[in-house]
Amino acid sequence: MIAPRHGLMLLAPLALVLAGFFLLPVLMMLPTSFREYAPGTGIAPGIWTLENYTRIVTDDYYREVIWRTLGLGLFVTLACLLLGYPLAFLIARGPERWRVPLILLVIFPMMLNLVVRSFGWIALLSNRGLVNNLLIQLGLIATPLKLMFNLTGLMIGLTHIYLPFMVLMLVAAIRNVPRDVEAAAATLGSSRLHVFAAVTLPLSAPGILAGSILVFVLTISALVTPRMLGGPTYKVMATLIYDEYMQLLDWPSGSALSFALTAMAIGVIWLSSRLTKRWAGMA
């Protein structure tokens, strides 16, 4: 049996790599977020301020982008959960001969480049794309629907991209639900629907929570798809940070927004952990 000290020594190289390549670059941006922006030079020398953070809270434009980002994360997470749970249940509890083909079907989109998948949705959702042309030819609409550069297009594209993550999490959780517990509930006279609602769904809650956290964090931090499907005017946090850094060269504001986005993600994870512990204590 490995002693705790030896286990920490085995994890030390990985911890150093993570600290050196991920944590250290993020911490290097922290002083920049408290500096003042100087047009033409980027950072005003010798000036420290909290204005970059207070602007995030007080500026209506920033608040709108933050709420839009959080709303998009919630919508995509809910859509992935509603679409992913039935598929995950079919994979976990369906016939064995279907399992491998269905899993391959789920993970196949992950083998394609993110830009390629986003271009595919542009071809489908644009004003003269496949979806609008089909609806016009069928006589269902007279003018093209606005399916891009808004919440609708982003939600469709991001749901397609992050659905496999949710499904894979749920498959593992559903397969860990003891079948004998479900059989015992059925033996006591419970219907299939009641067994699912009272046994299967609660016992798969850890997978639901893990998949929801993963999809939510990935959605609010996504850049490529919101940039392509949202266009230059429909901003979310990631595209706003990109513009602050690369177009406006306002590194202090971009750094402050980056830490605000990080704080949002950490807050969601912390709150979910607390709710999980409270739920487990009440069970």
N, C-alpha and C positions, 0 to 999 in steps of 0.2 A: 504494500500500500504506500502511495506517495505521501510524504509528510507535507503539511501546509507550506513550510518554508521552501521545500523543493518545488512545489507547484508554482509558487510565486516566482522562483528563479526561471522556471520554464516559460512563464508568461512575460518575463522581463524584456526579452528581445522584441517581441511583438509590441509591447507597450512603448518601447523606445521608438520603434518605427512609426507607430501611430502618432506619438507625440511630435516626432521630428517632421513628418510629412503632412500632418493634418492640424494638430493643435497649435504648433508653433507659428505657422503662417497666419492662422486666424488671430492669435494673440498679437502678432506684429501689426495688425490693422487697428488694434484698439487705440493706441495713441493717436493715430490719424483721425479717428472719429471725433476727437476732441479739439481738432485744429480748425482754423477758419479758412474758408475757400477764398483764394485770390485769383480773379480772372487773369488768364494769361500764364500764370505760374503754377496754379493748382493749389498750393498750400502756402498760406501766409506764414512767414517765419516768426517764431517767438510768440504767437498768439494762441491762447487756449480758451475754449468756450464750450458751453453746453447747448448752444443754439441748435446744433444739428439734431440733437435728441428732442429738444422742446418743440422744434418745428414739426417733427413726426407726429406729435400729440396734438398740436394746436392748428396745424395747417389743414384746411378742409380737403385739399387735393390729396394729401398723403393719407388722411383718414379714409377717404373714399377708396383709394387703392388697397389699403389694408383690409377693409371690410369686404371688398370685392375678392381679394385673395382668399380670405377665410371662408367666404360663401362658396367660392369655387371648390375649395378643399372639401367642404362638407357635402356639396352636391355630388362630386365625383366619388367620394367615399361611400355615400349612400347608394349611388348607382352601381358601383362595383360590388357592394354587399348584396343588393337585391338580385343582380344578375349572376353573381359568382356563387352564392350559396346553393341554389338548385343544381348548378353544374358540378360543384364540388361534391354535393351529396350523391349525384349520379355516378361520379367517378369512384367515390369511396364505397358506395353500397351497391353499385350496379354489377352486371356480369363481368367476370374476370376478363373475358375476351374484348370487352370494350375499354378497359382501363388504360392500356398503353396507347391505343389510337387517340383516345380523348385527351390524355396528358400531352401527347405530341401535338395535337391540335391547339391546345392551350398555350404551350410554350413556343410554338412555331413563330408567332409574331415577334417574340423577343429575339429571334435570330436575325431579324432585319434591322437595318440601321434606323435610328430614330428619325432622321431627316427624311428617309425614304417613306416611312409610314406617314409622316406629316404631309408630305407631298401627295400621297395617295388620298388623304382626306381633303386636301385642297381640290384635287380633281373631282371628288365626289360632291363637295359642299359648295363650290363656287356658284356664282349666279348662273353661269352656263355649264354647270357641272352635270354629272350623271343623274343626281337625284332631282334637281330642278327640271332638267330636260324631260325626264320620265314623267314627272307630275304634270308638266305642261302638255305633253303628248297625250296623257290619259284624260286631259280636260279637268283635272282636279283643281288647278290653279291657273290664273291668267297671267300673273307676273311672278318672276322668281322670288322665292322666299330668301330672306336674309339669314343664312346659316353660317356665315363667317364674320370675323371681326366683332364678335359678341360672345356672350356667355354660352349660347347654344353650341356654337362650333367648338369652343374650348372644352366644354363638358363632354361632347361626343368624342373628340380626339383623345383627351386625357383618360376617359373611361376605357377606351379601347387599349390604350398603352399600358395602363396599370391594372387592368382586370386580371391578367395572369398572376400577379403577385398576390392578390386577394384569394384567388382560387387555390393556389398552391398552399397557402396558409390554412385555408379551410379544410382542404383534403386531409392534411395531417391531423387537424383537430378532430374531424369527424371519425377518422379511422381509429383514434384513441378512445372514443366513447365505447365502454364495455357493452358488447352485444347481450351479455347475460342480464344486465340491468334492464335493458329494453325488453328482453324476453320475460323478465319477472313482472314488469308493469303490464305487459300484454296478457300474461297469465292471470293477473288480478282483475281483468275485465276492461282494461283501458283500450280505447280505439287507437288506430294508427296515428290519427291526428293528435290525440291526447298524449300518446307516448312521445311523439316528436316535440310537442310543445312543453311537456313537463320533464322530459328526460334528455332527449338528444340535443335540443337547442341550448338548454342551460349548461350541459356538460361540454358543449363546443364553444362556449363563451370565450375562453382564452384565445382560441384561434380567431374568433370574430374581432376581439379587441386588438390582437397583434396585427392582423391584416388591415384593420381600420387605421391604426396608428401609422403603419408603413405607407399606405396609400395616401393618407392625409399629408404626411410630411413630404413625400415625393411630389404631391400635387402643388403644394404651396411654394415649393422650391424649384419647380420646373421652369426652364427657360426656353428651350428650342421650340417646343410645340406652341406655347403661348406667343412666342415671337412670330411664328409662321401663320398660325390660325387666328391669332388675335390682331395681327397687323401692327402698324406703328402707333395707332391711337388708343387701342384697348389695352391699358396697362395693368399688369399685376406686379407684385413685389419684385420678382426676379427680373422682369424686363425693365422696371424702373431702375433697379440697381445697375443693370448693364448699361443703360443710357447715362446714368450719372458718372460711371467710370469711363466709358469708351467714347461717348459723344460730347458730354459737357466737361469732361475731365475734372469733375467735382469729386475728388477722392474722399474728402471728409464726409460729405453727405452720403456717398455710396457706402462708406464704411459703417456709418451710423445705421443706415437702412439694413445693411447686412447683419449687424448685431441685433437689430430689432426683429428681423426674420428668424434668426437663431433663437432668440428669447421666446418667440411665439411657438416654435417647434418644441423647445424644451418644456415650455409651460403646458402644452398639450400632452406630452408624454408624462409629465409629473402628475397632472390632474387625472389622466387615465389610470396611472398606477394607484393613486389614492382611491379612486372609485372602485378599482378592482379589489383592493384590500378590504374596503368597506363591504362590498358585495360578498366577498368570501367570508367575512366575519358574520354577516347576517344569514348566510346559507346554513 
